[in-house]
Amino acid sequence: MFDDKRADKRLVEKTPPDIRRAIGGLYRSRTATRLLLIIAIVSAIFGGVGLDVCLSEPMWEAHIWVPALLIVLAVWIFVSILLHAIRIKLFTK
């Protein structure tokens, strides 16, 4: 009556191989997705704090790239997770 397979295993079996390759490794790894989400949140928090501190210092020009890089990294990770979720919704039934 009930299938003993986990939902992510059923999802992998029903999805064509070309779609799985397009989605990438995050498709099969919830741990990697959680890790990227944690990194994005931490980067956004420390990037925002670091940007405020760097802008208040007199020599902020030398240090502005570090928090800006963290913010860009956080946005990139968030967008990649969002695209991953959209692909799963679109290509699975």
BAZA-889980 format. One record per atom (N, C-alpha, C, O): residue in three letters; x, y, z; residue number from 0. Coordinates in pm, whole numbers, padded with zeros to 5 digits, always signed. Layout:
BEGIN
+------+--------+--------+--------+------+
! loba !     c1 !     c2 !     c3 ! gudo !
+------+--------+--------+--------+------+
!  ala !      X !      Y !      Z !  NUM !
...
+------+--------+--------+--------+------+
***
This chain:
BEGIN
+------+--------+--------+--------+------+
! loba !     c1 !     c2 !     c3 ! gudo !
+------+--------+--------+--------+------+
!  met ! +00082 ! -00120 ! +00000 !    0 !
!  met ! +00000 ! +00000 ! +00000 !    0 !
!  met ! +00086 ! +00126 ! +00000 !    0 !
!  met ! +00068 ! +00215 ! -00083 !    0 !
!  phe ! +00180 ! +00134 ! +00094 !    1 !
!  phe ! +00267 ! +00250 ! +00101 !    1 !
!  phe ! +00402 ! +00216 ! +00042 !    1 !
!  phe ! +00455 ! +00106 ! +00060 !    1 !
!  asp ! +00457 ! +00312 ! -00030 !    2 !
!  asp ! +00589 ! +00293 ! -00087 !    2 !
!  asp ! +00693 ! +00328 ! +00019 !    2 !
!  asp ! +00682 ! +00431 ! +00085 !    2 !
!  asp ! +00792 ! +00243 ! +00037 !    3 !
!  asp ! +00889 ! +00266 ! +00142 !    3 !
!  asp ! +01004 ! +00357 ! +00098 !    3 !
!  asp ! +01096 ! +00381 ! +00176 !    3 !
!  lys ! +01000 ! +00406 ! -00022 !    4 !
!  lys ! +01106 ! +00495 ! -00070 !    4 !
!  lys ! +01081 ! +00637 ! -00022 !    4 !
!  lys ! +00967 ! +00680 ! -00003 !    4 !
!  arg ! +01189 ! +00709 ! -00002 !    5 !
!  arg ! +01178 ! +00849 ! +00037 !    5 !
!  arg ! +01132 ! +00931 ! -00083 !    5 !
!  arg ! +01148 ! +00891 ! -00198 !    5 !
!  ala ! +01076 ! +01047 ! -00054 !    6 !
!  ala ! +01020 ! +01131 ! -00160 !    6 !
!  ala ! +01128 ! +01176 ! -00259 !    6 !
!  ala ! +01103 ! +01179 ! -00379 !    6 !
!  asp ! +01247 ! +01209 ! -00209 !    7 !
!  asp ! +01351 ! +01255 ! -00300 !    7 !
!  asp ! +01399 ! +01143 ! -00392 !    7 !
!  asp ! +01439 ! +01169 ! -00505 !    7 !
!  lys ! +01395 ! +01018 ! -00346 !    8 !
!  lys ! +01432 ! +00905 ! -00432 !    8 !
!  lys ! +01328 ! +00884 ! -00542 !    8 !
!  lys ! +01364 ! +00857 ! -00657 !    8 !
!  arg ! +01201 ! +00897 ! -00508 !    9 !
!  arg ! +01096 ! +00885 ! -00611 !    9 !
!  arg ! +01109 ! +00997 ! -00713 !    9 !
!  arg ! +01087 ! +00977 ! -00832 !    9 !
!  leu ! +01143 ! +01116 ! -00665 !   10 !
!  leu ! +01157 ! +01231 ! -00753 !   10 !
!  leu ! +01270 ! +01208 ! -00853 !   10 !
!  leu ! +01257 ! +01241 ! -00971 !   10 !
!  val ! +01381 ! +01152 ! -00806 !   11 !
!  val ! +01495 ! +01124 ! -00893 !   11 !
!  val ! +01458 ! +01019 ! -00998 !   11 !
!  val ! +01497 ! +01031 ! -01114 !   11 !
!  glu ! +01383 ! +00917 ! -00957 !   12 !
!  glu ! +01348 ! +00811 ! -01052 !   12 !
!  glu ! +01252 ! +00860 ! -01160 !   12 !
!  glu ! +01257 ! +00811 ! -01273 !   12 !
!  lys ! +01164 ! +00954 ! -01128 !   13 !
!  lys ! +01065 ! +01000 ! -01225 !   13 !
!  lys ! +01118 ! +01108 ! -01318 !   13 !
!  lys ! +01058 ! +01135 ! -01422 !   13 !
!  thr ! +01229 ! +01169 ! -01283 !   14 !
!  thr ! +01282 ! +01280 ! -01362 !   14 !
!  thr ! +01377 ! +01228 ! -01469 !   14 !
!  thr ! +01463 ! +01144 ! -01440 !   14 !
!  pro ! +01363 ! +01277 ! -01592 !   15 !
!  pro ! +01454 ! +01234 ! -01699 !   15 !
!  pro ! +01600 ! +01272 ! -01669 !   15 !
!  pro ! +01624 ! +01370 ! -01598 !   15 !
!  pro ! +01696 ! +01195 ! -01721 !   16 !
!  pro ! +01838 ! +01221 ! -01691 !   16 !
!  pro ! +01886 ! +01359 ! -01735 !   16 !
!  pro ! +01969 ! +01419 ! -01667 !   16 !
!  asp ! +01836 ! +01410 ! -01848 !   17 !
!  asp ! +01883 ! +01541 ! -01893 !   17 !
!  asp ! +01838 ! +01651 ! -01797 !   17 !
!  asp ! +01910 ! +01749 ! -01776 !   17 !
!  ile ! +01720 ! +01637 ! -01740 !   18 !
!  ile ! +01674 ! +01736 ! -01642 !   18 !
!  ile ! +01756 ! +01725 ! -01515 !   18 !
!  ile ! +01791 ! +01827 ! -01455 !   18 !
!  arg ! +01787 ! +01604 ! -01473 !   19 !
!  arg ! +01870 ! +01586 ! -01353 !   19 !
!  arg ! +02008 ! +01648 ! -01372 !   19 !
!  arg ! +02061 ! +01710 ! -01280 !   19 !
!  arg ! +02065 ! +01633 ! -01492 !   20 !
!  arg ! +02195 ! +01694 ! -01518 !   20 !
!  arg ! +02184 ! +01845 ! -01521 !   20 !
!  arg ! +02275 ! +01915 ! -01475 !   20 !
!  ala ! +02073 ! +01898 ! -01574 !   21 !
!  ala ! +02055 ! +02043 ! -01580 !   21 !
!  ala ! +02041 ! +02102 ! -01440 !   21 !
!  ala ! +02091 ! +02212 ! -01413 !   21 !
!  ile ! +01974 ! +02031 ! -01354 !   22 !
!  ile ! +01955 ! +02081 ! -01218 !   22 !
!  ile ! +02084 ! +02071 ! -01138 !   22 !
!  ile ! +02116 ! +02161 ! -01060 !   22 !
!  gly ! +02158 ! +01965 ! -01154 !   23 !
!  gly ! +02286 ! +01953 ! -01088 !   23 !
!  gly ! +02281 ! +01872 ! -00960 !   23 !
!  gly ! +02180 ! +01808 ! -00929 !   23 !
!  gly ! +02391 ! +01877 ! -00886 !   24 !
!  gly ! +02406 ! +01796 ! -00766 !   24 !
!  gly ! +02313 ! +01834 ! -00653 !   24 !
!  gly ! +02280 ! +01750 ! -00569 !   24 !
!  leu ! +02270 ! +01960 ! -00648 !   25 !
!  leu ! +02181 ! +02001 ! -00540 !   25 !
!  leu ! +02047 ! +01929 ! -00547 !   25 !
!  leu ! +01977 ! +01918 ! -00446 !   25 !
!  tyr ! +02013 ! +01881 ! -00664 !   26 !
!  tyr ! +01886 ! +01810 ! -00683 !   26 !
!  tyr ! +01878 ! +01688 ! -00594 !   26 !
!  tyr ! +01771 ! +01654 ! -00543 !   26 !
!  arg ! +01991 ! +01620 ! -00575 !   27 !
!  arg ! +01991 ! +01496 ! -00499 !   27 !
!  arg ! +02038 ! +01514 ! -00355 !   27 !
!  arg ! +02041 ! +01417 ! -00280 !   27 !
!  ser ! +02073 ! +01635 ! -00316 !   28 !
!  ser ! +02131 ! +01652 ! -00184 !   28 !
!  ser ! +02061 ! +01762 ! -00106 !   28 !
!  ser ! +02082 ! +01881 ! -00132 !   28 !
!  arg ! +01978 ! +01723 ! -00013 !   29 !
!  arg ! +01912 ! +01822 ! +00072 !   29 !
!  arg ! +02012 ! +01884 ! +00169 !   29 !
!  arg ! +01996 ! +01999 ! +00209 !   29 !
!  thr ! +02115 ! +01807 ! +00208 !   30 !
!  thr ! +02216 ! +01859 ! +00300 !   30 !
!  thr ! +02292 ! +01974 ! +00235 !   30 !
!  thr ! +02318 ! +02075 ! +00300 !   30 !
!  ala ! +02327 ! +01960 ! +00108 !   31 !
!  ala ! +02397 ! +02067 ! +00038 !   31 !
!  ala ! +02310 ! +02191 ! +00027 !   31 !
!  ala ! +02359 ! +02303 ! +00040 !   31 !
!  thr ! +02181 ! +02173 ! +00004 !   32 !
!  thr ! +02090 ! +02287 ! -00005 !   32 !
!  thr ! +02081 ! +02359 ! +00129 !   32 !
!  thr ! +02083 ! +02482 ! +00134 !   32 !
!  arg ! +02072 ! +02283 ! +00236 !   33 !
!  arg ! +02066 ! +02345 ! +00370 !   33 !
!  arg ! +02196 ! +02418 ! +00400 !   33 !
!  arg ! +02194 ! +02527 ! +00457 !   33 !
!  leu ! +02309 ! +02359 ! +00363 !   34 !
!  leu ! +02438 ! +02422 ! +00387 !   34 !
!  leu ! +02449 ! +02553 ! +00310 !   34 !
!  leu ! +02495 ! +02653 ! +00365 !   34 !
!  leu ! +02408 ! +02554 ! +00184 !   35 !
!  leu ! +02412 ! +02677 ! +00106 !   35 !
!  leu ! +02319 ! +02783 ! +00163 !   35 !
!  leu ! +02351 ! +02902 ! +00161 !   35 !
!  leu ! +02204 ! +02742 ! +00213 !   36 !
!  leu ! +02111 ! +02837 ! +00274 !   36 !
!  leu ! +02172 ! +02898 ! +00400 !   36 !
!  leu ! +02159 ! +03019 ! +00421 !   36 !
!  ile ! +02237 ! +02819 ! +00482 !   37 !
!  ile ! +02303 ! +02871 ! +00602 !   37 !
!  ile ! +02414 ! +02967 ! +00564 !   37 !
!  ile ! +02429 ! +03073 ! +00625 !   37 !
!  ile ! +02494 ! +02931 ! +00464 !   38 !
!  ile ! +02602 ! +03019 ! +00418 !   38 !
!  ile ! +02545 ! +03151 ! +00367 !   38 !
!  ile ! +02601 ! +03257 ! +00393 !   38 !
!  ala ! +02434 ! +03145 ! +00293 !   39 !
!  ala ! +02373 ! +03267 ! +00240 !   39 !
!  ala ! +02324 ! +03357 ! +00353 !   39 !
!  ala ! +02343 ! +03478 ! +00347 !   39 !
!  ile ! +02262 ! +03300 ! +00454 !   40 !
!  ile ! +02212 ! +03380 ! +00566 !   40 !
!  ile ! +02327 ! +03443 ! +00643 !   40 !
!  ile ! +02323 ! +03562 ! +00675 !   40 !
!  val ! +02429 ! +03364 ! +00674 !   41 !
!  val ! +02545 ! +03416 ! +00747 !   41 !
!  val ! +02616 ! +03523 ! +00666 !   41 !
!  val ! +02656 ! +03626 ! +00720 !   41 !
!  ser ! +02632 ! +03501 ! +00536 !   42 !
!  ser ! +02698 ! +03600 ! +00451 !   42 !
!  ser ! +02618 ! +03730 ! +00445 !   42 !
!  ser ! +02676 ! +03838 ! +00447 !   42 !
!  ala ! +02486 ! +03718 ! +00437 !   43 !
!  ala ! +02403 ! +03838 ! +00432 !   43 !
!  ala ! +02413 ! +03917 ! +00562 !   43 !
!  ala ! +02421 ! +04040 ! +00561 !   43 !
!  ile ! +02411 ! +03846 ! +00675 !   44 !
!  ile ! +02418 ! +03915 ! +00805 !   44 !
!  ile ! +02553 ! +03982 ! +00822 !   44 !
!  ile ! +02559 ! +04102 ! +00850 !   44 !
!  phe ! +02661 ! +03907 ! +00806 !   45 !
!  phe ! +02793 ! +03964 ! +00826 !   45 !
!  phe ! +02830 ! +04061 ! +00714 !   45 !
!  phe ! +02904 ! +04157 ! +00738 !   45 !
!  gly ! +02781 ! +04038 ! +00594 !   46 !
!  gly ! +02807 ! +04132 ! +00485 !   46 !
!  gly ! +02742 ! +04266 ! +00511 !   46 !
!  gly ! +02804 ! +04370 ! +00487 !   46 !
!  gly ! +02618 ! +04266 ! +00559 !   47 !
!  gly ! +02549 ! +04391 ! +00590 !   47 !
!  gly ! +02615 ! +04466 ! +00704 !   47 !
!  gly ! +02630 ! +04588 ! +00698 !   47 !
!  val ! +02654 ! +04393 ! +00810 !   48 !
!  val ! +02722 ! +04456 ! +00923 !   48 !
!  val ! +02858 ! +04509 ! +00880 !   48 !
!  val ! +02896 ! +04620 ! +00915 !   48 !
!  gly ! +02931 ! +04428 ! +00803 !   49 !
!  gly ! +03063 ! +04470 ! +00758 !   49 !
!  gly ! +03057 ! +04591 ! +00666 !   49 !
!  gly ! +03145 ! +04677 ! +00671 !   49 !
!  leu ! +02954 ! +04598 ! +00583 !   50 !
!  leu ! +02940 ! +04712 ! +00493 !   50 !
!  leu ! +02915 ! +04840 ! +00571 !   50 !
!  leu ! +02971 ! +04944 ! +00538 !   50 !
!  asp ! +02833 ! +04833 ! +00675 !   51 !
!  asp ! +02805 ! +04949 ! +00758 !   51 !
!  asp ! +02931 ! +04996 ! +00830 !   51 !
!  asp ! +02958 ! +05116 ! +00837 !   51 !
!  val ! +03008 ! +04903 ! +00883 !   52 !
!  val ! +03131 ! +04937 ! +00954 !   52 !
!  val ! +03234 ! +04996 ! +00858 !   52 !
!  val ! +03300 ! +05095 ! +00889 !   52 !
!  cys ! +03247 ! +04935 ! +00740 !   53 !
!  cys ! +03346 ! +04984 ! +00644 !   53 !
!  cys ! +03311 ! +05123 ! +00592 !   53 !
!  cys ! +03400 ! +05204 ! +00570 !   53 !
!  leu ! +03182 ! +05150 ! +00574 !   54 !
!  leu ! +03143 ! +05282 ! +00525 !   54 !
!  leu ! +03163 ! +05390 ! +00630 !   54 !
!  leu ! +03178 ! +05507 ! +00596 !   54 !
!  ser ! +03163 ! +05353 ! +00758 !   55 !
!  ser ! +03181 ! +05453 ! +00863 !   55 !
!  ser ! +03328 ! +05482 ! +00890 !   55 !
!  ser ! +03360 ! +05581 ! +00955 !   55 !
!  glu ! +03418 ! +05397 ! +00841 !   56 !
!  glu ! +03561 ! +05420 ! +00863 !   56 !
!  glu ! +03614 ! +05521 ! +00761 !   56 !
!  glu ! +03561 ! +05532 ! +00650 !   56 !
!  pro ! +03719 ! +05593 ! +00798 !   57 !
!  pro ! +03776 ! +05691 ! +00704 !   57 !
!  pro ! +03840 ! +05626 ! +00580 !   57 !
!  pro ! +03839 ! +05684 ! +00472 !   57 !
!  met ! +03895 ! +05507 ! +00596 !   58 !
!  met ! +03960 ! +05443 ! +00482 !   58 !
!  met ! +03873 ! +05329 ! +00429 !   58 !
!  met ! +03922 ! +05218 ! +00411 !   58 !
!  trp ! +03747 ! +05356 ! +00405 !   59 !
!  trp ! +03654 ! +05251 ! +00364 !   59 !
!  trp ! +03681 ! +05200 ! +00224 !   59 !
!  trp ! +03640 ! +05089 ! +00190 !   59 !
!  glu ! +03750 ! +05280 ! +00141 !   60 !
!  glu ! +03773 ! +05237 ! +00003 !   60 !
!  glu ! +03856 ! +05109 ! -00004 !   60 !
!  glu ! +03836 ! +05027 ! -00094 !   60 !
!  ala ! +03947 ! +05091 ! +00089 !   61 !
!  ala ! +04034 ! +04974 ! +00086 !   61 !
!  ala ! +03963 ! +04846 ! +00130 !   61 !
!  ala ! +04006 ! +04736 ! +00095 !   61 !
!  his ! +03854 ! +04860 ! +00205 !   62 !
!  his ! +03790 ! +04743 ! +00263 !   62 !
!  his ! +03650 ! +04715 ! +00208 !   62 !
!  his ! +03585 ! +04620 ! +00251 !   62 !
!  ile ! +03604 ! +04796 ! +00115 !   63 !
!  ile ! +03465 ! +04785 ! +00070 !   63 !
!  ile ! +03439 ! +04656 ! -00008 !   63 !
!  ile ! +03326 ! +04609 ! -00010 !   63 !
!  trp ! +03539 ! +04598 ! -00070 !   64 !
!  trp ! +03516 ! +04481 ! -00155 !   64 !
!  trp ! +03483 ! +04356 ! -00075 !   64 !
!  trp ! +03416 ! +04267 ! -00127 !   64 !
!  val ! +03529 ! +04346 ! +00050 !   65 !
!  val ! +03504 ! +04225 ! +00129 !   65 !
!  val ! +03355 ! +04207 ! +00160 !   65 !
!  val ! +03300 ! +04103 ! +00126 !   65 !
!  pro ! +03289 ! +04304 ! +00223 !   66 !
!  pro ! +03145 ! +04284 ! +00247 !   66 !
!  pro ! +03063 ! +04283 ! +00118 !   66 !
!  pro ! +02961 ! +04214 ! +00110 !   66 !
!  ala ! +03107 ! +04358 ! +00018 !   67 !
!  ala ! +03035 ! +04356 ! -00110 !   67 !
!  ala ! +03043 ! +04216 ! -00172 !   67 !
!  ala ! +02945 ! +04168 ! -00230 !   67 !
!  leu ! +03157 ! +04152 ! -00161 !   68 !
!  leu ! +03172 ! +04016 ! -00211 !   68 !
!  leu ! +03083 ! +03918 ! -00135 !   68 !
!  leu ! +03025 ! +03828 ! -00195 !   68 !
!  leu ! +03073 ! +03937 ! -00004 !   69 !
!  leu ! +02985 ! +03851 ! +00076 !   69 !
!  leu ! +02838 ! +03870 ! +00037 !   69 !
!  leu ! +02762 ! +03773 ! +00032 !   69 !
!  ile ! +02799 ! +03993 ! +00011 !   70 !
!  ile ! +02661 ! +04020 ! -00028 !   70 !
!  ile ! +02632 ! +03957 ! -00165 !   70 !
!  ile ! +02527 ! +03896 ! -00184 !   70 !
!  val ! +02724 ! +03972 ! -00258 !   71 !
!  val ! +02707 ! +03912 ! -00391 !   71 !
!  val ! +02700 ! +03760 ! -00379 !   71 !
!  val ! +02619 ! +03696 ! -00446 !   71 !
!  leu ! +02784 ! +03701 ! -00294 !   72 !
!  leu ! +02781 ! +03557 ! -00272 !   72 !
!  leu ! +02646 ! +03513 ! -00215 !   72 !
!  leu ! +02590 ! +03413 ! -00258 !   72 !
!  ala ! +02595 ! +03588 ! -00118 !   73 !
!  ala ! +02466 ! +03553 ! -00058 !   73 !
!  ala ! +02353 ! +03561 ! -00161 !   73 !
!  ala ! +02266 ! +03474 ! -00165 !   73 !
!  val ! +02355 ! +03665 ! -00243 !   74 !
!  val ! +02251 ! +03680 ! -00346 !   74 !
!  val ! +02263 ! +03568 ! -00449 !   74 !
!  val ! +02162 ! +03512 ! -00492 !   74 !
!  trp ! +02385 ! +03534 ! -00488 !   75 !
!  trp ! +02405 ! +03427 ! -00586 !   75 !
!  trp ! +02355 ! +03293 ! -00532 !   75 !
!  trp ! +02290 ! +03218 ! -00605 !   75 !
!  ile ! +02384 ! +03263 ! -00406 !   76 !
!  ile ! +02338 ! +03138 ! -00347 !   76 !
!  ile ! +02187 ! +03137 ! -00336 !   76 !
!  ile ! +02123 ! +03036 ! -00365 !   76 !
!  phe ! +02128 ! +03249 ! -00295 !   77 !
!  phe ! +01982 ! +03256 ! -00283 !   77 !
!  phe ! +01915 ! +03237 ! -00419 !   77 !
!  phe ! +01817 ! +03164 ! -00429 !   77 !
!  val ! +01968 ! +03301 ! -00522 !   78 !
!  val ! +01910 ! +03287 ! -00656 !   78 !
!  val ! +01927 ! +03144 ! -00708 !   78 !
!  val ! +01836 ! +03091 ! -00771 !   78 !
!  ser ! +02042 ! +03082 ! -00682 !   79 !
!  ser ! +02060 ! +02944 ! -00728 !   79 !
!  ser ! +01965 ! +02848 ! -00657 !   79 !
!  ser ! +01915 ! +02754 ! -00719 !   79 !
!  ile ! +01939 ! +02870 ! -00529 !   80 !
!  ile ! +01842 ! +02787 ! -00457 !   80 !
!  ile ! +01702 ! +02811 ! -00511 !   80 !
!  ile ! +01623 ! +02718 ! -00526 !   80 !
!  leu ! +01670 ! +02937 ! -00539 !   81 !
!  leu ! +01539 ! +02969 ! -00594 !   81 !
!  leu ! +01519 ! +02904 ! -00732 !   81 !
!  leu ! +01413 ! +02848 ! -00759 !   81 !
!  leu ! +01620 ! +02911 ! -00817 !   82 !
!  leu ! +01612 ! +02847 ! -00949 !   82 !
!  leu ! +01600 ! +02695 ! -00935 !   82 !
!  leu ! +01527 ! +02631 ! -01011 !   82 !
!  his ! +01670 ! +02640 ! -00839 !   83 !
!  his ! +01661 ! +02496 ! -00813 !   83 !
!  his ! +01518 ! +02458 ! -00775 !   83 !
!  his ! +01465 ! +02358 ! -00826 !   83 !
!  ala ! +01456 ! +02534 ! -00689 !   84 !
!  ala ! +01318 ! +02505 ! -00648 !   84 !
!  ala ! +01221 ! +02520 ! -00765 !   84 !
!  ala ! +01128 ! +02441 ! -00779 !   84 !
!  ile ! +01243 ! +02621 ! -00847 !   85 !
!  ile ! +01156 ! +02642 ! -00963 !   85 !
!  ile ! +01169 ! +02527 ! -01062 !   85 !
!  ile ! +01070 ! +02480 ! -01117 !   85 !
!  arg ! +01293 ! +02482 ! -01085 !   86 !
!  arg ! +01314 ! +02370 ! -01178 !   86 !
!  arg ! +01245 ! +02244 ! -01128 !   86 !
!  arg ! +01186 ! +02170 ! -01206 !   86 !
!  ile ! +01253 ! +02219 ! -01000 !   87 !
!  ile ! +01188 ! +02099 ! -00945 !   87 !
!  ile ! +01037 ! +02110 ! -00963 !   87 !
!  ile ! +00972 ! +02012 ! -01000 !   87 !
!  lys ! +00980 ! +02228 ! -00938 !   88 !
!  lys ! +00836 ! +02245 ! -00953 !   88 !
!  lys ! +00793 ! +02231 ! -01099 !   88 !
!  lys ! +00687 ! +02174 ! -01127 !   88 !
!  leu ! +00873 ! +02282 ! -01192 !   89 !
!  leu ! +00834 ! +02280 ! -01333 !   89 !
!  leu ! +00852 ! +02143 ! -01398 !   89 !
!  leu ! +00770 ! +02103 ! -01480 !   89 !
!  phe ! +00958 ! +02072 ! -01362 !   90 !
!  phe ! +00993 ! +01951 ! -01435 !   90 !
!  phe ! +00952 ! +01822 ! -01366 !   90 !
!  phe ! +00984 ! +01714 ! -01415 !   90 !
!  thr ! +00884 ! +01831 ! -01254 !   91 !
!  thr ! +00837 ! +01709 ! -01188 !   91 !
!  thr ! +00685 ! +01711 ! -01180 !   91 !
!  thr ! +00623 ! +01817 ! -01175 !   91 !
!  lys ! +00628 ! +01594 ! -01179 !   92 !
!  lys ! +00482 ! +01585 ! -01175 !   92 !
!  lys ! +00437 ! +01502 ! -01058 !   92 !
!  lys ! +00317 ! +01483 ! -01039 !   92 !
+------+--------+--------+--------+------+
***
